Amino acid sequence: MRTVALNQRLRIHLVQIAAMVFALLLLLVRPYWTGQVHEFLESAGFCLVLVCVAGRMWSILYIGSRKNRALTTLGPYSMTRNPLYLFSTIGAVGVGLIFGSVLIALMLGVFSYIAFTMTATKEADHLRTLFGDEFVAYAARTPLFWPNFALYRDSPDVAFSTHALKRTFLDGLLFLAIFPLMEALEYVQNLDFLPALAWLY
C-alpha cells in the first residue's frame, strides 16, 4: 500500500512539473487565430473546463468515501473505470482552447490521456489485489478510460464524503482560474512585452 501511494505521489509530481514547464512555454508562443475564431475557441474551452469541474464533482460523490474500501461501480464508474481522469483530460483540452490554439489543446489532451492511462493501468493492479474477482469482473465489462454510455447504472441513494467533495471543488477552482490567467497572458502578449517564438494554430 505504501509503495502504491509513493508511486502515485511521484506520478502526480511529474505531471505538475510537466505542467509548469508547459506553462512557461506558453509565455513564448502565441495563438495564430484572432477575432471571432479566437473568441469561439475560448468559449468552447471554457465550456469544456466547466464540464471537467462538474464531472469531477459528480465522480467524487460516488468514490470520495469509498476509495480502497469498496469497489465503486455506479454512476460515472459504471461507464468508465476512471471518470476523474476522463474529466481531467477534457479540462486539459479546454485549457488549450482557452489559450486559443487547437494544437495546444491536442497536445494537452494527448499528454493527459497518456499520463492518466498509464496511472490507471498501475492502479488497476492495486485494485485487483484489493478486490480480486469482483474487480476482474468489473474491469471485464467496463472500459478503462473512454466511457460506454450504454452501461450506465445508478442508485437512488449515494453516501459521499464532504471533505473529498470540498477538495475536488477547490481543485476545480484551479481549472476555472485558468481563464483569467489566459486573458492576462493575452493582454501582456498584445502589449509585446514578451517575445513570440512561434504562432500556433
Disulfide bonds with the S-S distance in Angstrom:
none
